Amino acid sequence: MECLLHRVPMRDPGDASAILRLIDEGLISPHEIVAVFGKTEGNGCVNDFTRGYATVAVSVALAKYLGISADEVPSRVAMVMSGGTEGGLSPHFLVFAVRERDVTPGNLKSLAIGRASTPALLPEQIGRMSQVDATATAVREAIKRAAIADDADVHWVQVKCPLLTKERIVEARSRGEITTTDDPYSSMALSRAAAALGVAVALGEVDSARLDDQAIGRDFGLWSSCASASAGVELMHNQVIVLGNSSGWSGDNIIAHSVMRDSIDLPSLIDVLSGLDFTLAGQLDEAAVPRIRAVFAKAEASRSGMIRGARHIMGDDSDIQASRHARAFVGGVLAGIIGRTDLFVSGGAEHQGPDGGGPIAVIARRR
């Protein structure tokens, strides 16, 4: 098998025309598409309906090609829409497709993709150990489907997870159940936290025996080096996509990752690029930039209110939510090296890398 990846722009969250052009120009078959990631221009908060808007737009666009209803498309194609393109970040889609190839087993490893999902979660399970456990099971299944033999070859685990709304909270109460929080915005962080810890458990980064409901969203000494969780109102299960390298796959694409210890940790990005055989002397040379297929990063305002001894105000701004600051800040730092602004930078990094930092990954073509 070969994992194909195309990065295409969107004019607005309802614009899937660039995806359709890939199909019309014969670059991919609609039946080869297995996942679509989208960075949309909403606020990334509870009421960011650009995520659902983009999901519907892609579903409607692909339905006629797949010969199914739009409602059936998300069960065929994994959809991960992440809101927030603050600063200079550019809205875009990442389209993953799998093409059947004959592969002769060898030492060369190529980009591999696997996906799985949890069962639908009840509102009272969001942000609790039941979500951690369900996520861990789905991650292990996705790794198996990707034919990744060694957990060390897993470089990015993208999870789209649900959040609580007032309606969902009231519904749980009507059954005598209590949700982990009454605040929909706080539920986003708790859902991301539980999803990330599920990844960490699946990859052996955190011992599940150390976890309980009280650790979720509180004990930030526990984290995953390659989890990326994004919460949204448009689903009630966890959608899991694992990206790694495997000798069972062919093609020129390969992925590597590292962890930024804070928002200005450029050496971590440089290490990833060097490992992918890029030569760096400042910003990437224009001739090298096309080799970059995708850049992923988690962004988080440090809870200490400090970056290397200097104060920041991301958590003190009552006008702009901290994760929006963080996305713009980290996006600018990365774009300065990559030389592109269509980067998949996601806010809210609870248990995703150390406090104030976060995982980073790059998919590139071999030289």
C-alpha positions as MATLAB code, in Angstrom:
seq = 'MECLLHRVPMRDPGDASAILRLIDEGLISPHEIVAVFGKTEGNGCVNDFTRGYATVAVSVALAKYLGISADEVPSRVAMVMSGGTEGGLSPHFLVFAVRERDVTPGNLKSLAIGRASTPALLPEQIGRMSQVDATATAVREAIKRAAIADDADVHWVQVKCPLLTKERIVEARSRGEITTTDDPYSSMALSRAAAALGVAVALGEVDSARLDDQAIGRDFGLWSSCASASAGVELMHNQVIVLGNSSGWSGDNIIAHSVMRDSIDLPSLIDVLSGLDFTLAGQLDEAAVPRIRAVFAKAEASRSGMIRGARHIMGDDSDIQASRHARAFVGGVLAGIIGRTDLFVSGGAEHQGPDGGGPIAVIARRR';
ca = [
       0.000    0.000    0.000;
       0.997    3.617   -0.467;
      -0.255    6.575    1.573;
      -0.806    9.561   -0.680;
      -1.124   13.042    0.792;
      -2.308   16.246   -0.838;
      -2.459   19.672    0.843;
      -5.049   21.953   -0.764;
      -6.441   25.401    0.119;
      -9.989   26.354    1.065;
     -11.577   29.716    0.296;
     -14.006   29.281    3.182;
     -15.155   26.390    5.420;
     -17.748   25.342    2.847;
     -15.301   25.197   -0.050;
     -14.324   21.648   -0.992;
     -13.587   22.499   -4.625;
      -9.839   21.889   -4.316;
     -10.501   18.345   -3.088;
     -12.752   17.712   -6.059;
     -10.060   18.999   -8.410;
      -7.724   16.290   -7.121;
     -10.318   13.743   -8.215;
     -11.207   15.409  -11.524;
      -7.539   15.710  -12.478;
      -6.958   12.036  -11.735;
      -4.486   12.578   -8.892;
      -6.556   10.399   -6.556;
      -9.645    8.248   -6.777;
     -12.513    9.143   -4.417;
     -12.522    5.529   -3.262;
      -8.870    5.883   -2.163;
      -9.579    8.735    0.272;
      -9.430    7.529    3.881;
      -9.134   10.773    5.868;
      -9.504   14.517    5.479;
      -7.970   16.928    7.977;
      -9.054   20.536    7.837;
      -7.815   23.750    9.464;
     -10.799   26.100    9.424;
     -10.986   29.785   10.192;
     -13.343   29.693   13.177;
     -12.538   30.523   16.784;
     -11.732   26.959   17.823;
     -14.112   27.260   20.783;
     -17.418   25.574   21.653;
     -19.418   27.581   19.114;
     -16.973   27.129   16.244;
     -19.396   25.764   13.680;
     -16.849   26.040   10.870;
     -15.739   22.539   11.856;
     -19.178   21.037   11.258;
     -19.653   23.238    8.189;
     -16.453   21.912    6.624;
     -17.378   18.325    7.505;
     -20.747   18.691    5.796;
     -19.199   20.415    2.763;
     -16.658   17.627    2.238;
     -19.308   14.948    2.843;
     -21.699   16.443    0.301;
     -18.879   16.885   -2.227;
     -17.649   13.297   -1.926;
     -21.062   11.630   -1.700;
     -21.799   11.844   -5.426;
     -18.413   10.319   -6.269;
     -18.762    7.501   -3.742;
     -22.377    6.723   -4.628;
     -23.576    7.059   -1.030;
     -25.476    9.667    0.958;
     -23.651   12.582    2.562;
     -24.575   11.215    5.993;
     -22.698    8.006    5.215;
     -19.444    9.670    4.113;
     -17.957   10.261    7.623;
     -18.185    6.527    8.303;
     -16.147    5.920    5.122;
     -13.763    8.879    5.350;
     -12.381    9.998    8.718;
     -12.992   13.729    9.180;
     -10.829   15.813   11.502;
     -11.662   19.502   11.383;
      -9.666   21.766   13.688;
     -10.823   25.347   14.131;
      -8.571   28.373   14.436;
      -6.194   29.920   11.905;
      -5.233   33.009   13.858;
      -2.331   35.198   12.862;
      -1.008   34.248    9.448;
      -2.070   30.598    9.470;
      -3.858   29.571    6.266;
      -7.055   27.491    6.113;
      -6.425   24.253    4.247;
      -7.294   20.583    3.860;
      -4.983   17.584    4.107;
      -6.331   14.714    2.020;
      -4.997   11.240    2.829;
      -5.550    8.450    0.326;
      -4.432    4.826    0.263;
      -3.446    3.198   -3.018;
      -2.891   -0.522   -3.390;
       0.714   -1.351   -4.312;
       2.786   -4.499   -4.321;
       5.438   -4.084   -1.649;
       8.498   -6.245   -1.212;
       9.301   -6.312    2.512;
      12.603   -4.619    3.294;
      14.283   -2.148    5.602;
      12.871    0.965    3.949;
       9.849    2.333    5.773;
       7.232    4.672    4.306;
       4.292    6.674    5.586;
       1.499    4.479    6.929;
      -1.985    5.392    8.100;
      -4.533    3.563   10.225;
      -7.838    4.682   11.653;
     -10.351    3.501   14.204;
     -13.013    5.006   16.413;
     -14.475    4.513   19.832;
     -18.131    3.738   20.389;
     -20.317    6.775   20.978;
     -19.576    8.245   24.389;
     -22.225    9.243   26.893;
     -21.962   12.815   28.178;
     -20.915   11.598   31.621;
     -18.020    9.606   30.107;
     -16.379   12.638   28.498;
     -13.243   13.681   30.348;
     -13.161   10.543   32.475;
     -11.322    7.215   32.532;
     -13.926    5.553   30.338;
     -12.878    7.932   27.543;
      -9.189    7.235   28.252;
      -9.732    3.481   28.057;
     -11.884    3.646   24.921;
      -9.309    5.862   23.204;
      -6.442    3.532   24.108;
      -8.310    0.593   22.590;
      -9.007    2.543   19.379;
      -5.368    3.661   19.101;
      -4.113    0.105   19.382;
      -6.591   -0.967   16.706;
      -5.513    1.883   14.398;
      -1.834    0.927   14.839;
      -2.691   -2.657   13.906;
      -4.613   -1.525   10.817;
      -1.657    0.640    9.787;
       0.612   -2.423    9.958;
       3.057   -0.554   12.191;
       5.055   -3.230   13.960;
       6.964   -1.027   16.412;
       5.376    1.699   18.564;
       8.561    3.717   18.024;
       7.431    4.126   14.398;
       4.229    5.891   15.473;
       4.835    9.621   15.001;
       1.417   11.272   15.205;
      -1.935   10.224   16.634;
      -4.725   12.607   15.691;
      -7.882   12.334   17.769;
     -11.099   14.202   17.112;
     -13.137   14.071   20.289;
     -16.501   15.379   21.532;
     -17.371   18.121   23.997;
     -20.254   18.871   26.328;
     -23.037   21.284   25.506;
     -25.682   22.483   27.933;
     -28.163   20.179   26.215;
     -25.900   17.165   26.696;
     -25.307   18.070   30.340;
     -29.060   18.334   30.996;
     -29.695   15.033   29.217;
     -27.198   13.279   31.502;
     -28.843   14.804   34.566;
     -32.240   13.546   33.389;
     -30.818   10.041   33.765;
     -29.368   10.778   37.188;
     -25.790   11.133   35.867;
     -23.338   13.946   36.639;
     -20.915   15.190   33.996;
     -17.319   16.008   34.865;
     -18.041   19.739   34.428;
     -21.011   22.024   33.861;
     -18.973   24.361   31.652;
     -18.951   23.477   27.930;
     -15.662   25.281   27.332;
     -13.931   23.423   30.174;
     -15.273   20.178   28.752;
     -13.207   20.743   25.599;
     -10.012   20.691   27.633;
     -11.085   17.649   29.645;
     -12.057   15.714   26.519;
      -8.743   16.531   24.848;
      -6.962   15.550   28.051;
      -8.674   12.167   28.281;
      -8.055   11.486   24.588;
      -4.362   12.374   24.886;
      -3.915   10.173   27.941;
      -5.571    7.351   26.014;
      -2.888    7.724   23.350;
      -0.194    7.779   26.038;
      -1.545    4.581   27.590;
      -1.753    2.814   24.229;
       1.871    3.692   23.410;
       3.200    2.834   26.867;
       4.106    6.443   27.652;
       1.906    6.489   30.756;
       1.041    3.581   33.041;
      -2.737    3.330   33.275;
      -2.300    2.301   36.929;
      -1.204    5.906   37.632;
      -4.401    7.309   36.199;
      -7.791    8.085   37.633;
     -10.459   10.678   36.944;
      -8.686   13.203   39.162;
      -5.477   13.076   37.103;
      -7.230   14.009   33.866;
      -6.664   17.661   33.101;
      -4.746   18.164   36.349;
      -1.546   16.110   36.504;
       0.333   17.633   33.579;
       3.470   15.682   34.360;
       1.731   12.895   32.445;
       1.783   13.400   28.674;
       2.160   11.873   25.236;
       4.900   12.823   22.799;
       2.789   12.369   19.668;
      -0.877   12.847   20.630;
      -2.921   15.629   19.077;
      -6.500   15.965   20.277;
      -9.072   18.404   18.961;
     -12.554   18.702   20.477;
     -15.698   19.597   18.573;
     -19.453   19.674   18.892;
     -20.011   17.703   15.682;
     -19.503   14.172   17.077;
     -19.933   12.045   20.204;
     -17.182    9.484   19.651;
     -13.398    9.674   19.353;
     -12.110    9.462   15.795;
      -8.503    8.198   15.819;
      -5.990    8.443   12.972;
      -2.484    7.031   13.472;
       0.376    8.196   11.248;
       3.734    6.444   11.271;
       6.263    4.602    9.143;
       6.088    0.952    8.147;
       8.027   -1.415    5.897;
       4.659   -2.775    4.799;
       3.989    0.465    2.923;
       5.606    1.962   -0.171;
       6.061    5.469   -1.521;
       8.288    8.479   -0.982;
       6.434    9.995    1.977;
       7.860    9.652    5.471;
       7.014   11.198    8.842;
       9.114   12.236   11.857;
       8.258   13.977   15.111;
       9.654   15.633   18.202;
       8.352   17.621   21.182;
       8.635   21.382   21.583;
       9.438   22.157   25.212;
       7.936   25.620   24.852;
       6.432   27.896   22.216;
       9.798   29.063   20.855;
      11.597   25.722   20.772;
      12.888   25.951   17.211;
      15.653   23.372   17.780;
      12.964   20.671   18.054;
      11.620   21.567   14.611;
      15.152   21.751   13.230;
      15.873   18.270   14.610;
      12.792   16.886   12.842;
      13.742   18.531    9.549;
      17.351   17.378    9.815;
      16.148   13.844   10.434;
      14.170   14.114    7.198;
      17.345   15.098    5.333;
      16.723   18.824    5.014;
      19.704   21.160    5.046;
      18.981   24.262    7.103;
      20.616   27.658    7.084;
      17.767   29.784    8.368;
      14.471   29.484    6.493;
      14.139   26.477    4.202;
      15.391   27.073    0.691;
      12.556   27.632   -1.795;
      13.638   24.559   -3.736;
      13.269   22.395   -0.613;
       9.870   23.693    0.545;
       7.846   21.536   -1.931;
       9.200   18.429   -0.198;
       7.151   19.422    2.868;
       3.769   17.697    2.634;
       2.340   18.606    6.051;
       3.355   20.138    9.356;
       1.486   19.336   12.580;
       1.908   21.036   15.947;
       0.110   21.438   19.251;
       0.167   24.889   20.848;
      -0.469   25.729   24.481;
      -0.026   28.792   26.667;
       2.079   27.754   29.651;
       0.127   27.668   32.887;
       3.011   29.341   34.715;
       2.476   32.513   32.701;
       6.168   32.452   31.781;
       8.285   31.597   28.746;
      11.954   31.147   29.691;
      11.703   33.510   32.595;
       9.718   36.243   30.847;
       6.040   36.925   31.502;
       3.369   36.374   28.846;
      -0.263   37.481   29.035;
      -1.968   34.758   26.998;
      -3.842   33.496   30.043;
      -4.723   36.980   31.319;
      -6.381   38.373   28.195;
     -10.146   38.606   28.698;
     -10.728   39.531   25.043;
      -8.895   36.702   23.273;
      -8.876   33.137   24.564;
      -5.389   31.789   25.366;
      -5.409   28.955   22.823;
      -6.029   31.494   20.047;
      -2.939   33.432   21.131;
      -0.945   30.199   21.266;
      -1.954   29.036   17.783;
      -0.958   32.348   16.238;
       2.305   32.502   18.200;
       3.478   28.964   17.439;
       2.232   29.205   13.856;
       4.411   32.255   13.279;
       7.460   30.604   14.815;
       7.095   27.516   12.620;
       6.242   29.403    9.435;
       9.447   31.413    9.765;
      11.460   28.222    9.295;
       9.169   26.240    6.987;
       8.482   29.134    4.620;
       4.771   28.278    4.403;
       1.698   29.291    6.397;
      -0.629   26.356    5.655;
       0.384   24.542    8.831;
      -1.874   22.314   10.948;
      -1.373   24.080   14.291;
      -3.922   23.040   16.892;
      -4.538   24.723   20.240;
      -5.220   23.056   23.564;
      -2.350   20.695   24.401;
      -3.504   19.154   27.687;
      -1.261   16.094   28.290;
       0.079   16.608   24.752;
       3.712   17.386   25.420;
       4.973   19.295   28.483;
       3.179   22.337   29.866;
       3.613   25.251   27.461;
       5.012   23.015   24.716;
       3.644   20.288   22.507;
       4.335   17.587   19.934;
       5.369   18.516   16.412;
       5.554   16.346   13.295;
       6.474   16.777    9.649;
       5.516   14.633    6.669;
       7.959   15.056    3.802;
       8.982   13.487    0.520;
      12.292   11.702    0.566;
      15.060   13.622   -1.105;
];
